[in-house]
């Protein structure tokens, strides 16, 4: 997805640390991410050991748009291997655009690995005809509202789109297992926090919560390698 430089908002790392309610804040490269991490550590020093050990994590950016959301929907509740296999079949059959989905019947889509539920979700995505370019100029909550109007897209998927497709700087997916496990360890909690508890406990991390998310995911990966993740 391409963003006009005329409409592009200043990135958060070049702004004062105080959040501005209506300002669209983005992170666009590793240098900006590192700036956010350093400001986050000033707020929450318990991130310092993670940063020192793991360094600056990948931004994991993608181009966004219909294709990216469709791929996310295809992969929901599937293993990485199963999702990749189905996506490859759809891609090889050129069934990954709105026009192609509209022209294909359900039997064709099922023959390429999609369940009835996933077909319903993807047809809903087509029907909503989202203006993906316009999303770049909407505040975070407006983007979430726009995306979750599609059947099959929940808040977590919308937040992933904000973070990885739009590069928003203040996204913490409080429903994400890895985020909850990582935060439990970083904050020294006795058990995994609920989404509401995590939202409350991390308010002070704003406007650097995307940096926190990326560090927590990286830390979760390290914990898994250490076989220390609770079951």
ChimeraX attribute file (.defattr): number of C-alpha atoms within 10 A of each C-alpha:
attribute: neighborCount
match mode: 1-to-1
recipient: residues
	/A:1	11
	/A:2	8
	/A:3	12
	/A:4	9
	/A:5	7
	/A:6	6
	/A:7	9
	/A:8	13
	/A:9	14
	/A:10	13
	/A:11	19
	/A:12	26
	/A:13	23
	/A:14	13
	/A:15	12
	/A:16	9
	/A:17	15
	/A:18	9
	/A:19	14
	/A:20	12
	/A:21	7
	/A:22	9
	/A:23	15
	/A:24	19
	/A:25	25
	/A:26	24
	/A:27	27
	/A:28	17
	/A:29	13
	/A:30	13
	/A:31	12
	/A:32	17
	/A:33	26
	/A:34	18
	/A:35	16
	/A:36	25
	/A:37	26
	/A:38	18
	/A:39	18
	/A:40	24
	/A:41	17
	/A:42	13
	/A:43	14
	/A:44	17
	/A:45	13
	/A:46	15
	/A:47	21
	/A:48	16
	/A:49	12
	/A:50	17
	/A:51	18
	/A:52	9
	/A:53	10
	/A:54	13
	/A:55	14
	/A:56	18
	/A:57	17
	/A:58	12
	/A:59	17
	/A:60	10
	/A:61	14
	/A:62	14
	/A:63	13
	/A:64	18
	/A:65	17
	/A:66	19
	/A:67	13
	/A:68	15
	/A:69	20
	/A:70	22
	/A:71	17
	/A:72	16
	/A:73	21
	/A:74	23
	/A:75	19
	/A:76	14
	/A:77	9
	/A:78	11
	/A:79	10
	/A:80	10
	/A:81	10
	/A:82	14
	/A:83	19
	/A:84	15
	/A:85	15
	/A:86	17
	/A:87	22
	/A:88	15
	/A:89	16
	/A:90	20
	/A:91	13
	/A:92	11
	/A:93	12
	/A:94	11
	/A:95	20
	/A:96	19
	/A:97	14
	/A:98	17
	/A:99	10
	/A:100	12
	/A:101	18
	/A:102	14
	/A:103	10
	/A:104	11
	/A:105	11
	/A:106	16
	/A:107	11
	/A:108	13
	/A:109	19
	/A:110	13
	/A:111	11
	/A:112	18
	/A:113	19
	/A:114	20
	/A:115	14
	/A:116	12
	/A:117	11
	/A:118	20
	/A:119	20
	/A:120	15
	/A:121	19
	/A:122	25
	/A:123	18
	/A:124	16
	/A:125	22
	/A:126	18
	/A:127	12
	/A:128	13
	/A:129	11
	/A:130	15
	/A:131	11
	/A:132	15
	/A:133	15
	/A:134	10
	/A:135	18
	/A:136	24
	/A:137	17
	/A:138	15
	/A:139	16
	/A:140	24
	/A:141	13
	/A:142	12
	/A:143	20
	/A:144	22
	/A:145	13
	/A:146	17
	/A:147	24
	/A:148	16
	/A:149	13
	/A:150	19
	/A:151	16
	/A:152	17
	/A:153	22
	/A:154	15
	/A:155	16
	/A:156	16
	/A:157	19
	/A:158	21
	/A:159	22
	/A:160	19
	/A:161	24
	/A:162	25
	/A:163	27
	/A:164	17
	/A:165	20
	/A:166	28
	/A:167	23
	/A:168	26
	/A:169	28
	/A:170	24
	/A:171	21
	/A:172	26
	/A:173	22
	/A:174	22
	/A:175	16
	/A:176	13
	/A:177	15
	/A:178	21
	/A:179	26
	/A:180	22
	/A:181	21
	/A:182	24
	/A:183	26
	/A:184	16
	/A:185	19
	/A:186	17
	/A:187	13
	/A:188	10
	/A:189	11
	/A:190	8
	/A:191	11
	/A:192	17
	/A:193	19
	/A:194	12
	/A:195	16
	/A:196	10
	/A:197	11
	/A:198	19
	/A:199	15
	/A:200	10
	/A:201	13
	/A:202	16
	/A:203	12
	/A:204	13
	/A:205	20
	/A:206	19
	/A:207	25
	/A:208	30
	/A:209	22
	/A:210	28
	/A:211	30
	/A:212	28
	/A:213	23
	/A:214	22
	/A:215	24
	/A:216	24
	/A:217	21
	/A:218	22
	/A:219	25
	/A:220	22
	/A:221	15
	/A:222	17
	/A:223	17
	/A:224	13
	/A:225	10
	/A:226	9
	/A:227	9
	/A:228	10
	/A:229	15
	/A:230	9
	/A:231	3
